Each structure stands twice: as structure tokens, then as C-alpha cells.
Amino acid sequence: MSYYNKQVEISTHVFLVGRDTRISGQLLEHALIAGLLSVGIEVMQLGVIPTPGVSYLTRVQGAVAGVMISPLTIQHKIMELNSLEQMGLNYLMKRKQKLKLLLDSPEDTLPRPSTDELGTVDDYLEGTMKYSQFLQQTIDGPLTDMKVALDGANGATSAVLNRLFADLETEFYIMGNKTKWCEH
């Protein structure tokens, strides 16, 4: 277990990381994951997924925390205003003082991790499938006689729409489902 995990008394040290469809999300995702790995955190990388999916999977996987890299709500199209939404950090917040002392120390006395203390990263792409299955369970009754039109707004939900509605055996039409979105 890493020095950081010992200091804040984390028994499981798995973080989930998801992001939206923008290219800048990939930049932040890699930087965040590098930082987490350097202090011994195990990362489950979700890729493009809606924010509620990160929250749901953080809970069902028993992760210490989930982080969603997405735009600030007020300005969805500005790359510089990306934000990190945190989920499931109650355990860490209880140890906030220890974290603050580690981060605010005038000298950097933290030990540098050796190879065996580095975290690991795993692609957890089946997380999207688990989230889709969860969403299907929330629908009351069959949708077989319905025609559904959906607009994914080229956002993270686009990655889930096809699978979700194809499995529901309903007639559906999707627009705005490109998951490769570029900032303007």
C-alpha cells in the first residue's frame, strides 16, 4: 500500500475515472491518472460515460472515489473550463486534516514511489454496459410499441444510447451521437 494510502487509512484504494467526449477531456484524464498512479492508487478507467454512470459505478464497485472530467455546466464549449466532479469522497473528507497536512507541508518530504508502490490502471469499458443494464431496470414496462427519438447532443450519453435502446427492442432514432467532439 502506498504512503498516501497509509496516511489517510484507506483500505481499498480504487478510483474510477470517466470523461466527456471532448479532446481536452483526454488530456486531463491522462494527467489525473498519472498523478493517482504515482501515489499508489489503482484506477479503473471508464472512458466516455455520462456523469451519473460514474456515480453509479463508484457505488456498486465499492471504489473510494469516482472522478468525472466534464465541462463546467455554464460553459459547455470552452476547453479551459473543464472541471473534475468528485463522487464518493466521504471517506476521504473524514480524513481531510491529514490530507491537508500532507499537501500543505512547506517541504516536499513525501517519499517517491518505488516500482512496487505505483498504482495500476485498468480499462473498465464494461462499466458502460453495467450502467446501461442499470438504466434498463429503471424502465417500467415494455417499450415495444413506441417510437423513440433521442438527441445525445454529441455528449457522453451518446456512448450509451445505441446499446440501451437496442436492448429494449424498441424502434428508435438517434441524432447527435458522435462521441469524438472537438472544442471550438
C-alpha positions as CSV (number, residue, x, y, z in Angstrom):
1,M,0.0,0.0,0.0
2,S,1.3,3.4,-0.9
3,Y,2.5,6.1,1.6
4,Y,-0.6,8.2,0.8
5,N,-3.0,5.4,1.4
6,K,-1.3,4.6,4.8
7,Q,-1.6,8.2,5.8
8,V,-5.3,8.5,5.1
9,E,-6.1,5.0,6.2
10,I,-7.7,3.8,3.0
11,S,-8.3,0.0,3.0
12,T,-9.3,-0.1,-0.6
13,H,-7.7,2.4,-2.9
14,V,-9.6,2.1,-6.2
15,F,-10.7,5.3,-8.0
16,L,-12.9,5.4,-11.1
17,V,-12.2,8.0,-13.8
18,G,-14.7,8.9,-16.5
19,R,-14.8,11.7,-19.0
20,D,-16.9,13.5,-21.6
21,T,-16.3,13.5,-25.3
22,R,-14.1,16.5,-25.7
23,I,-10.4,16.1,-26.7
24,S,-9.4,18.2,-23.7
25,G,-11.0,15.6,-21.5
26,Q,-8.4,13.1,-22.7
27,L,-5.6,15.5,-21.7
28,L,-7.0,15.9,-18.2
29,E,-7.8,12.2,-17.9
30,H,-4.2,11.2,-18.6
31,A,-2.8,13.8,-16.2
32,L,-5.1,12.8,-13.4
33,I,-4.4,9.1,-13.8
34,A,-0.7,9.8,-13.8
35,G,-1.0,11.6,-10.5
36,L,-3.1,8.9,-9.0
37,L,-0.8,6.1,-10.1
38,S,2.2,7.9,-8.7
39,V,0.8,7.7,-5.2
40,G,-0.2,4.1,-5.4
41,I,-3.9,4.5,-6.4
42,E,-5.5,1.8,-8.5
43,V,-7.5,3.4,-11.3
44,M,-10.4,1.9,-13.3
45,Q,-10.6,4.0,-16.4
46,L,-14.2,4.2,-17.7
47,G,-13.6,6.3,-20.9
48,V,-16.6,8.2,-22.2
49,I,-19.6,7.8,-19.9
50,P,-22.3,10.1,-18.5
51,T,-21.7,11.6,-15.1
52,P,-24.5,9.6,-13.4
53,G,-22.7,6.4,-14.7
54,V,-19.5,7.3,-12.8
55,S,-21.6,7.9,-9.7
56,Y,-23.5,4.6,-10.0
57,L,-20.3,2.6,-10.8
58,T,-18.4,4.2,-7.9
59,R,-21.1,3.0,-5.5
60,V,-21.6,-0.6,-6.9
61,Q,-17.8,-1.2,-7.3
62,G,-17.1,-0.1,-3.8
63,A,-14.5,2.4,-5.0
64,V,-13.0,5.0,-2.7
65,A,-14.0,7.7,-5.2
66,G,-15.1,8.5,-8.7
67,V,-14.0,11.4,-10.8
68,M,-15.8,12.7,-13.9
69,I,-13.9,15.0,-16.2
70,S,-16.5,17.2,-17.8
71,P,-17.2,20.9,-18.7
72,L,-18.5,23.4,-16.2
73,T,-22.2,23.5,-16.6
74,I,-22.3,27.2,-17.5
75,Q,-19.9,26.9,-20.5
76,H,-20.0,23.5,-22.1
77,K,-17.9,24.5,-25.1
78,I,-14.9,26.2,-23.6
79,M,-11.9,23.8,-23.1
80,E,-10.3,25.9,-20.3
81,L,-13.4,25.4,-18.1
82,N,-13.2,21.7,-17.7
83,S,-13.9,20.5,-14.2
84,L,-13.4,17.4,-12.1
85,E,-16.6,16.2,-10.5
86,Q,-15.9,14.1,-7.4
87,M,-18.1,11.3,-6.2
88,G,-17.9,9.1,-3.1
89,L,-15.3,11.1,-1.3
90,N,-17.0,10.9,2.1
91,Y,-14.3,8.6,3.5
92,L,-11.6,10.9,2.3
93,M,-13.3,14.0,3.7
94,K,-13.3,12.5,7.1
95,R,-9.5,12.4,6.9
96,K,-9.3,15.9,5.3
97,Q,-6.9,17.3,8.0
98,K,-4.3,14.5,7.3
99,L,-4.6,15.2,3.6
100,K,-4.3,18.9,4.1
101,L,-1.1,18.5,6.2
102,L,0.4,16.3,3.5
103,L,-0.4,18.7,0.7
104,D,0.4,22.0,2.5
105,S,3.7,21.0,4.0
106,P,6.3,23.7,3.4
107,E,8.8,21.0,2.3
108,D,8.1,18.1,0.0
109,T,9.0,15.2,2.3
110,L,6.8,12.7,0.6
111,P,8.7,9.6,-0.4
112,R,8.9,8.9,-4.1
113,P,7.2,5.6,-5.0
114,S,9.2,2.7,-6.0
115,T,8.0,0.3,-8.7
116,D,6.1,-1.9,-6.3
117,E,4.3,1.1,-4.8
118,L,2.9,2.5,-8.1
119,G,-0.8,2.2,-8.8
120,T,-2.2,0.3,-11.7
121,V,-4.7,1.4,-14.4
122,D,-7.3,-0.9,-15.9
123,D,-9.7,-0.1,-18.7
124,Y,-13.1,-0.7,-17.3
125,L,-15.1,-0.3,-20.5
126,E,-17.7,-2.9,-19.4
127,G,-18.7,-0.2,-16.9
128,T,-20.8,1.4,-19.6
129,M,-22.5,-1.9,-20.2
130,K,-23.2,-2.2,-16.5
131,Y,-24.6,1.3,-16.4
132,S,-26.9,0.6,-19.4
133,Q,-28.2,-2.6,-17.7
134,F,-29.0,-0.5,-14.6
135,L,-30.8,2.1,-16.7
136,Q,-32.9,-0.7,-18.3
137,Q,-34.0,-1.8,-14.9
138,T,-35.4,1.6,-14.2
139,I,-37.9,1.5,-17.1
140,D,-41.4,0.4,-16.1
141,G,-43.0,-1.9,-18.7
142,P,-42.2,-2.7,-22.3
143,L,-41.4,-0.1,-24.9
144,T,-42.1,-2.4,-27.9
145,D,-44.9,-0.3,-29.4
146,M,-43.2,3.0,-29.0
147,K,-41.1,5.1,-31.4
148,V,-38.4,7.0,-29.6
149,A,-36.3,9.9,-30.9
150,L,-33.2,10.7,-29.0
151,D,-30.6,13.5,-29.1
152,G,-27.3,12.6,-27.5
153,A,-26.1,16.2,-28.0
154,N,-22.7,14.6,-29.0
155,G,-22.0,14.2,-25.3
156,A,-21.1,11.3,-23.1
157,T,-24.6,9.9,-23.2
158,S,-24.1,9.2,-26.9
159,A,-21.9,6.2,-26.0
160,V,-24.8,4.5,-24.1
161,L,-27.8,5.3,-26.3
162,N,-27.4,2.7,-29.0
163,R,-26.8,-0.2,-26.6
164,L,-29.6,0.9,-24.2
165,F,-32.4,1.2,-26.7
166,A,-31.3,-1.7,-29.0
167,D,-31.6,-4.0,-25.9
168,L,-35.0,-2.6,-25.1
169,E,-36.3,-3.8,-28.5
170,T,-37.9,-0.5,-29.4
171,E,-37.9,1.5,-32.6
172,F,-35.6,4.4,-32.0
173,Y,-33.9,7.2,-33.9
174,I,-30.7,8.9,-32.7
175,M,-29.2,12.2,-33.6
176,G,-26.2,14.0,-32.1
177,N,-24.4,10.7,-31.3
178,K,-20.8,11.5,-32.3
179,T,-18.5,10.8,-29.4
180,K,-15.5,12.4,-31.0
181,W,-16.3,16.1,-30.2
182,C,-13.8,18.9,-30.7
183,E,-13.8,22.3,-28.8
184,H,-14.4,25.4,-30.9
